[in-house]
């Protein structure tokens, strides 16, 4: 039963207006939320941590798959019920008619990375404070991540038209940020205490294609708008640099020597999606499984420590049992370190929905379970090799008993495994530490000893 919306509040005159934020979806959406919060704070608005304390709430939505659409609509409804004054932005904003049909009370709806439109909507409901106090905003902006790591978004949009994906219709074609702007932001983050930069975009390896790798400037010298050049400069800042969403273009091979030299983390997030050439063609994805296996072997030959993460879709329309088995064989041969698996979701607007021979839902679920069972065996075997090794970890949390939850170079926050470190007086959140691995399972490691690095 839907709760009746509370009466819309008006801001108290004695204090600056307060805006709350609900951020859903991927790290790219999180960066959008951070940018909106930074601008709000720069203009003198206060950020409210709860619905009750907010004069208005911005909900940054996700619309990539049906489950995300449902979650976003539920979040909008919750914000309306609890607060009453809601501005909606993000990927689901592309379907403004659906949002307004479901929640006609929303004040405004904007699309993804529509920062100016969001601010205009906020200004219309909560007039901008007379004195913005810009100096109250830290140089690195407002971040929703812990102080010691941050996402660094280098581009918006995507030029690919994968048949299962509707992101280009929501976020548009590739638009790369100037290399100097990216590097200046990265430098500010590191100066503010960030120890790990997570480089993200829809297609990170395509960075600069849209501007023909135009040269920019940083620290008085030219830097091309190209991933290799950008990565090389990021590697000079003294922080961990982790690359996400890498499309398997040939030039990605040039990044691996930087990992071997310690300039980048030996970690690559490459969404292969499948191993069957026919299914990849139906998806409009590049490369064949044999090509990808050869690339993986070459990467490991150059940088033996490299950890490779990937994601796969099972139950894609027309996928046969033989093609699914081909995917399992690829996994056995590739021995990837981290794997995510999704069942195909018939997202509204995706071209793949028109393909023949849809896979029944029970078959999708069974294939997903089989794939993840196999990957658990592969992951467990690879992690067992870590037992007895000394690793550098970054401490994320410390429990009441003094034990720490940390991550190695092979582990991105939220999506990968963890290293559980026995209590030690030298452990500090946000610090690097040297630990010796004592135990492993299919996902995580356990370790002891923590002299700071």
Beta strands, then each sheet from edge to edge (+ up, - down):
strand 1: 18-23
strand 2: 46-48
strand 3: 56-61
strand 4: 86-90
strand 5: 108-109
strand 6: 149-153
strand 7: 155-156
strand 8: 175-176
strand 9: 196-200
strand 10: 215-218
strand 11: 221-224
strand 12: 240-243
strand 13: 267-269
strand 14: 307-314
strand 15: 338-343
strand 16: 390-398
strand 17: 404-408
strand 18: 419-421
strand 19: 432-440
strand 20: 445-452
sheet 1: 2+ 1+ 3+ 4+ 5+
sheet 2: 6+ 9+ 12+
sheet 3: 7+ 8-
sheet 4: 10+ 11-
sheet 5: 13+ 14+ 15+
sheet 6: 16+ 17- 18+ 20+ 19- 16+
end
